[in-house]
């Protein structure tokens, strides 16, 4: 991503999360939960649990990402040696709401996608499966189970304009138009508007229920692979950049201005995971 938003994604109304098609959860897979907590708490302003949030979960060490407003931003999965041996590696991954996981999984496979983790139920959470689109970008599909005491609960992990939420979803694909056709077909997205990006071609915007949620771009040959990059909102891009540097992360560049007066930047956390940051500049030039 170069410029985060040039269209109506800046509207304050977020897309609904109570119907299939939207991003409803984000998960950081990492080999070092303590290091991830130290880094992201400082950069984003979160408070990631410092202990397993799923008692009785067996070998699974899963920690909730807490926002300062009392909500959740997602979760942290600590990768086990067995997961790593089967190909798992540190990364961010998104969950898309599916009305029926099994039917969506079958449809994805019929269109050339692959099942990376079969459909399964998690008590109190929902039914889910990990898949890859036909060009290899991984994501989860999930039919969530709302809490018993909150049957109408919906996800608010995505927001177009709030800090500590994911604000933009960016896909680099080896088949830009094919990916657009795939996601619009299976998740009810639309594609309207684009921004020319030189040798990278057009940066094509995607919407869910009329709200801009991200874009799909063509992967350049020199880029390491296809996949999603998630841009997380920060309260001050300069403060966040300083925290990245002080916390052992790296930056792909200095923050770049984007339409609307904010700035965005690619960062890499201490485990080598790429994450986007987006927010206003409050403290002058980045340090």
Buried (B, 14 or more C-beta within 10 A) or exposed (E): BBBBBBBBBBBEEBBBBEEBBBBBBBBBBBBBBEBBBBBBBBBBBBBBBEEBBBEEEEEEBBBBBBBEEEBBBBBBBBBBEEBEEEEBEBBBBBBBBBEBBBEBBEBBEEBEBEBBEEBEEBEEEBBBBBBBBBBEBBBBBBBBBBEEEEEEEBBBBBBBBBBBBBBBBBBBBBBBEBBBEBBBEBBBBBBEBBBEBEEBEBBBBBBBBEBBBBBBBBBEEEEEEBBBBBBBBBBBBBBBBBBBBEBEBEBEEEBBEBEBEBBBBBBBBBBEBBBBBBBBBEEEEBE
